[in-house]
Every structure is written in C-alpha cells, then in structure tokens.
Amino acid sequence: AKNPLAVPSLPLALTIANEWDYQVDYIEPDSMPLMKIASTAIDQVNAEPEYVRENCLRYLRNDTVCYWATDSEDDRLLKKNQEKKWKKLHEWIESEEGLGHKPAFTTGLTFFGGLPHPPELVEEAEARLERMDVWELTMMQSVTMEAKSFFIGLAVVEGALTAEEAIDASRVEEEFQIEQWGLVEGGHDMDQLNNGIQIRASVVFKDML
C-alpha cells in the first residue's frame, strides 16, 4: 500500500527502524514483527475496522479457554494444566475490570452456533472492541487469532496478562500433547516459535504506544 508509515511514538518508530537496519541482502518480513503489526494497522485495519471487530468476535463464540477437559482419568492431567494456566484469566474475565460476567463453557461438545455466553458479556465485549483505536484493534486481532481466544486477546490488550502468561494460556493442550507424545521437529517447535513471536511482539508494540 502507499500509505505513509507513521506510528504513535518515537520509541516504536526507532524500534521498527532497527528492524529495517537488520535487512541486508533481502527483506525477511518474518524478522520484522513490529513492522508487520504497524503495516497491518495502517493498510488493513484502518480501512476495515468493522471487519476486524467481527473477526475477533468469531473467536468469542467458540473460545479456546471455554473448552475444558473432562474429569475422566485420561483427561485429568490436561484439566489440571488448564486450571493452572487459565485461572488468572477467568478470574479477570468475571471481574469488574474484565467483562463482569462468567462465560459459558463446555467439556468437549462443540456449539456450532457459538457458546451461549450471557448477552451482557457479549455486549460488553463488543463495547470494548468499539473503544479500541486502530493500533489496539490490530494487536487484538493478532493475539486473538494466534491464541484462538478472544479472551486472551482482550486480556493482553488491556494489560491483564503478560506475554508469557498469554503464551502459556494459549498453548495448554499443545504443550500437554508434547509432554505425552514428544515434540515433532519442524512442526511443534515451529508452532511454539511463531506463537511466541506473535504474542510477544504485540505486547512490545502495546508497551511502546
């Protein structure tokens, strides 16, 4: 796109410039995560914010952190990990600082029309998205899509979770599978890397606004 590359703060501008300084023989977009967020905000989110809001809300309807393991012997360890990694997030969601309501949840069943969250929770979620500027909305979409969770995305944008907490919360089932069956090189390790880059970059971006 031909839009000017202009960001809200000098520290962020200097950090993006530093990403460009490391491009030598050819441009490697994957080595410039902050540039990627900035260009997405300027060229895409700014042009279609309503589409981005709706895209984020799609993840709310079947949010990863609302799908709990059962109490069966096979799932017991996974559920214990979920409780450990999701406890802080769910407490925040239900608090006044969060969305103020308890989200719907399930233990294995998929709701094709979306989880039956309280209408008040959905309304507050929509209101939070409406109040976000283009930069916040871009980070929201980035984390939400990577984590497959609206709640994790919102908690990161609003500072309720650190980058490491968000990464842990987003990878509970994947890390459990790795513990049980081992890591597949070129698969699991790349997923871990990409997940960490996307979420950490969004947090750094937020902190520099």
Disulfide bonds with the S-S distance in Angstrom:
none
